[in-house]
């Protein structure tokens, strides 16, 4: 059990942003919500081995396109989603797990736990960020007859976009409804979904991945103000390497269907594709990295992580790569069929490089 304080928030957010691999939400939002959570109540991060295996846990996340300009989601929306899952859909929630690591994703559930008196459990669905809800659903799409229960909340009421959604059904169908809700809400919704026992989450998720994010964040922040050392620390903490340091020569980004998709070309000749998260890293005809490998950009002038939604033409970026074996990955990263939509989105082969 780890006490969560403001120092843990900073480490979780910055380390999570690195492990987000280009996605996983926004650092500013993560800092704001994490600090709010630890100000509301005393919070602890529980390892799943410390709690009853029969405890019912729910996954909490944000779903949508990070670059959407109309996005409007607040801490209250995240709390409300858990309330709808618990009270509207009848789920006896005893603890919360995040769907993934990321700048805001790593602290998913902290505010909800503080407000509603729940436990934060270190058993994410995945130890890195991923684009689709099914990838972060603990392999439940393979459980015959499983009925997904999901609640989504978001949108600016002043624009008439606020909505609350409660849906029960097949996992793929329910996840598609939530994705569409994010579009209608301006780009992003807060979600609570897929209740399972803690035992199931432990076996099919990524236990310890939040602690890994905190470890990475502390390694980076130890050298805050010294960009070169921060980049070196990020590489060392992830057992990775800096593959290039170069300016962005061309950027293509399109937001559609609740996703950000595009390509980043570097003056060094490196090309990165992304579908919310970075999917591929190439140099000429050579494939250097393939999702779920960690491919991440950091600002070479500050040493801080830069998500795909934050990349701008002309930026001087360092490209970090770490092999997937060095990450803590959940069941969704071990199913080749789930990679087909990502291949179609970026027009690159993934499965043959990974499986």
C-alpha positions in Angstrom: 0.0 0.0 0.0 1.3 3.4 -1.0 0.0 6.7 0.4 -0.8 9.0 -2.5 0.3 12.6 -1.9 1.1 15.6 -4.2 4.6 14.2 -4.9 3.0 10.9 -6.0 0.6 12.8 -8.2 3.5 14.5 -10.1 5.4 11.3 -10.5 2.3 9.4 -11.6 1.3 12.0 -14.1 4.7 12.6 -15.8 5.7 8.9 -15.7 2.2 8.0 -16.9 2.6 10.5 -19.8 5.7 8.7 -20.9 4.1 5.3 -20.6 1.1 6.7 -22.5 3.1 6.3 -25.7 1.5 9.4 -27.2 -1.9 9.0 -25.7 -3.4 8.6 -22.3 -4.6 12.1 -21.8 -3.2 15.5 -20.7 -0.6 16.3 -18.1 -2.4 19.5 -16.9 -5.6 17.6 -16.4 -3.8 14.8 -14.6 -2.1 17.2 -12.2 -5.3 19.1 -11.5 -7.4 16.0 -10.9 -4.7 14.1 -9.0 -4.1 17.1 -6.6 -7.8 17.6 -6.2 -8.2 13.9 -5.2 -5.5 14.0 -2.5 -6.9 17.2 -1.2 -10.4 15.7 -0.8 -9.4 12.7 1.3 -6.5 10.5 2.3 -5.9 8.1 -0.6 -3.8 5.0 -0.8 -2.8 2.8 -3.8 -3.5 -0.8 -3.0 -1.7 -3.7 -4.6 -4.4 -6.3 -5.7 -2.8 -8.9 -3.4 -3.8 -6.9 -0.4 -7.5 -7.1 -1.0 -10.2 -9.8 -1.1 -10.1 -11.4 -4.6 -13.9 -11.3 -4.7 -14.0 -7.5 -4.5 -15.9 -6.0 -7.5 -13.8 -3.5 -9.4 -14.8 -1.2 -12.2 -12.6 0.3 -14.9 -12.6 4.1 -15.2 -11.3 6.0 -18.2 -11.7 8.9 -20.6 -12.8 8.0 -24.1 -12.4 10.1 -27.2 -10.1 12.2 -29.3 -7.5 14.1 -27.3 -7.1 16.8 -30.0 -10.9 17.5 -30.2 -11.3 21.3 -29.7 -14.8 20.9 -28.2 -14.0 18.5 -25.5 -15.5 19.3 -22.1 -15.0 16.8 -19.2 -14.6 17.7 -15.5 -13.9 15.7 -12.3 -17.6 15.8 -11.6 -18.3 14.0 -14.8 -15.9 11.2 -13.8 -17.6 10.9 -10.4 -21.0 10.9 -12.0 -20.1 8.0 -14.3 -19.2 5.8 -11.4 -22.5 6.8 -9.7 -24.5 5.8 -12.8 -22.6 2.5 -13.0 -23.2 1.9 -9.3 -26.7 3.2 -8.8 -28.2 3.2 -12.2 -26.8 -0.1 -13.4 -26.7 -1.8 -10.0 -23.0 -2.6 -9.8 -21.6 -3.1 -6.2 -18.3 -1.3 -6.8 -15.6 -1.9 -4.2 -12.6 -0.5 -6.0 -11.5 1.3 -9.1 -8.8 0.5 -11.7 -7.7 2.7 -14.5 -7.8 1.5 -18.1 -4.2 2.5 -18.9 -1.3 4.7 -18.1 -1.1 8.3 -19.4 -0.8 11.9 -18.4 -4.3 11.9 -16.9 -5.1 8.2 -17.3 -2.7 7.0 -14.6 -4.7 9.0 -12.0 -8.1 7.9 -13.4 -10.2 6.9 -10.4 -8.4 8.9 -7.8 -11.1 11.7 -7.5 -13.9 9.2 -7.8 -12.4 7.1 -5.0 -11.9 10.2 -2.8 -15.4 11.4 -3.2 -17.2 8.1 -3.1 -15.0 6.3 -0.5 -13.6 3.6 -2.8 -10.2 2.1 -3.1 -7.7 2.9 -5.8 -6.2 -0.5 -6.9 -2.9 -0.9 -8.8 -4.3 -3.3 -11.5 -4.8 -1.3 -14.7 -6.2 -3.0 -17.7 -3.0 -2.1 -19.5 0.4 -0.7 -18.5 0.6 1.6 -21.5 -2.1 3.6 -23.4 -4.1 2.1 -26.2 -6.6 3.4 -28.7 -9.7 1.2 -28.5 -11.9 0.4 -25.5 -11.8 -3.3 -26.3 -8.0 -3.3 -26.0 -8.5 -2.1 -22.4 -11.3 -4.5 -21.5 -9.3 -7.3 -19.8 -10.0 -9.9 -22.5 -13.7 -9.8 -21.7 -14.5 -9.9 -25.4 -13.5 -13.6 -25.3 -15.7 -14.4 -22.3 -18.8 -16.1 -23.8 -22.0 -14.3 -22.8 -20.3 -11.5 -20.9 -22.7 -8.5 -20.7 -20.8 -5.2 -20.6 -22.2 -2.4 -18.4 -20.9 1.0 -19.2 -21.7 4.6 -18.1 -20.4 7.7 -19.9 -20.7 11.4 -19.0 -19.4 14.6 -20.6 -20.1 17.6 -22.7 -20.5 21.4 -22.2 -24.1 22.1 -21.0 -23.8 25.7 -22.3 -23.4 24.3 -25.8 -26.2 21.8 -25.3 -23.7 18.9 -25.5 -24.0 17.5 -21.9 -25.0 13.9 -21.9 -25.2 10.9 -19.6 -25.3 7.4 -21.1 -25.9 4.0 -19.5 -25.6 1.0 -21.7 -25.7 -2.8 -21.2 -24.9 -5.2 -24.0 -22.1 -7.0 -25.9 -18.7 -5.5 -25.3 -18.0 -4.4 -28.9 -21.5 -2.9 -29.2 -21.4 -1.1 -25.9 -17.9 0.3 -26.5 -19.1 1.6 -29.9 -22.0 3.4 -28.2 -19.6 5.0 -25.7 -17.3 6.1 -28.5 -20.2 7.7 -30.4 -21.2 9.4 -27.1 -17.8 11.0 -27.0 -18.3 12.5 -30.5 -21.7 13.9 -29.5 -20.3 15.4 -26.2 -17.6 17.4 -28.1 -14.8 14.9 -28.2 -14.4 13.2 -24.8 -16.5 11.5 -22.1 -15.7 10.2 -18.7 -16.4 6.5 -18.4 -17.0 3.8 -15.8 -17.4 0.3 -17.1 -17.0 -3.5 -17.1 -17.2 -4.6 -13.5 -15.2 -7.8 -12.7 -13.8 -9.4 -9.6 -10.4 -8.3 -8.5 -9.2 -11.8 -9.1 -10.1 -11.5 -12.8 -8.5 -8.1 -13.1 -5.3 -9.4 -11.5 -5.1 -12.3 -13.9 -5.9 -10.4 -17.1 -4.7 -6.8 -16.4 -1.4 -5.2 -15.6 -0.9 -5.3 -11.8 1.9 -2.9 -10.7 1.7 -0.7 -13.7 0.7 2.4 -11.8 3.7 1.9 -9.5 5.8 1.6 -12.6 4.5 5.0 -13.8 5.4 6.5 -10.5 8.9 5.0 -10.7 9.4 6.4 -14.2 8.1 9.8 -13.2 10.4 10.1 -10.1 13.4 9.1 -12.3 12.6 12.0 -14.7 11.7 14.6 -12.1 14.9 13.9 -10.2 16.6 15.8 -13.0 14.0 18.5 -13.6 15.5 21.5 -15.2 18.2 19.5 -17.0 16.6 18.3 -20.3 19.4 16.0 -21.4 19.5 14.2 -18.1 15.7 13.9 -18.1 15.7 12.3 -21.5 18.4 9.9 -20.4 16.4 9.1 -17.2 13.3 8.4 -19.2 15.2 6.0 -21.4 16.9 4.3 -18.5 13.7 4.0 -16.4 11.9 2.3 -19.3 14.9 0.1 -20.4 14.6 2.0 -23.7 16.7 4.3 -25.8 16.4 7.7 -27.5 16.2 6.8 -31.2 16.4 10.4 -32.6 16.5 14.0 -31.6 15.1 16.1 -34.5 12.7 18.8 -35.5 9.2 18.0 -36.9 9.3 18.7 -40.7 5.7 17.7 -41.4 2.6 16.9 -39.3 -0.7 15.4 -40.4 -3.5 15.1 -37.9 -7.2 14.3 -38.5 -9.8 13.9 -35.8 -12.7 11.6 -36.9 -15.0 9.1 -35.2 -13.6 9.9 -31.8 -10.0 9.2 -32.7 -6.9 11.3 -33.7 -5.0 9.8 -36.6 -2.0 11.0 -38.4 1.7 11.0 -39.1 4.8 12.9 -37.9 7.8 13.3 -40.1 11.2 14.3 -38.6 14.0 16.1 -40.3 16.1 13.1 -39.4 14.0 11.0 -41.7 12.2 9.1 -38.9 8.4 8.8 -39.5 5.9 8.1 -36.7 2.3 7.1 -37.3 -0.4 7.4 -34.6 -4.0 6.5 -33.9 -4.3 8.4 -30.6 -1.1 6.6 -29.5 2.0 6.1 -31.6 1.6 2.9 -33.7 4.9 2.7 -35.7 8.3 4.2 -35.9 10.2 3.8 -39.2 13.4 5.1 -40.7 13.2 4.6 -44.5 12.3 1.0 -45.1 13.4 -0.1 -41.6 10.7 -0.7 -38.9 12.2 0.4 -35.6 9.2 0.1 -33.3 5.7 -1.2 -33.5 2.8 -0.8 -31.0 2.6 -2.1 -28.3 6.3 -1.2 -28.1 6.6 2.1 -26.3 7.1 4.9 -28.8 7.0 8.4 -27.2 8.0 11.9 -28.0 9.5 14.3 -25.5 10.4 18.0 -25.8 14.1 18.1 -26.3 14.3 21.6 -24.9 12.4 20.8 -21.6 12.7 17.0 -21.3 8.9 16.7 -20.7 6.6 14.3 -22.6 4.7 15.5 -25.6 1.5 13.6 -26.7 0.4 13.2 -30.3 -2.2 15.9 -29.8 0.5 18.3 -28.7 3.0 17.8 -31.5 3.5 20.9 -33.6 5.5 21.4 -36.8 9.0 22.7 -36.1 9.2 21.3 -32.6 12.5 19.8 -31.5 11.6 16.4 -30.2 13.4 13.4 -28.8 11.9 10.0 -29.8 11.9 7.4 -27.1 11.5 3.7 -27.9 11.3 0.7 -25.5 10.5 -2.9 -26.3 7.1 -4.1 -25.2 8.7 -6.8 -23.1 9.8 -4.0 -20.7 6.2 -2.9 -20.2 3.5 -4.4 -18.0 0.8 -5.3 -20.5 -2.8 -6.6 -20.2 -4.7 -9.2 -22.1 -5.8 -6.7 -24.8 -2.2 -6.5 -26.0 -2.0 -10.3 -26.5 -4.8 -10.6 -29.0 -3.8 -10.1 -32.6 -7.4 -9.6 -33.8 -7.7 -6.4 -31.8 -4.9 -4.8 -33.9 -6.7 -4.9 -37.2 -8.5 -1.6 -36.7 -5.2 0.1 -35.8 -3.6 -1.3 -39.0 -6.5 0.1 -41.1 -6.3 3.5 -39.3 -2.6 4.1 -40.0 -2.1 2.0 -43.1 0.8 0.1 -41.6 1.4 -3.5 -40.8 1.4 -4.2 -37.1 0.5 -7.8 -36.5 3.3 -9.4 -38.5 5.8 -7.3 -36.5 4.3 -8.2 -33.1 2.8 -11.7 -33.2 
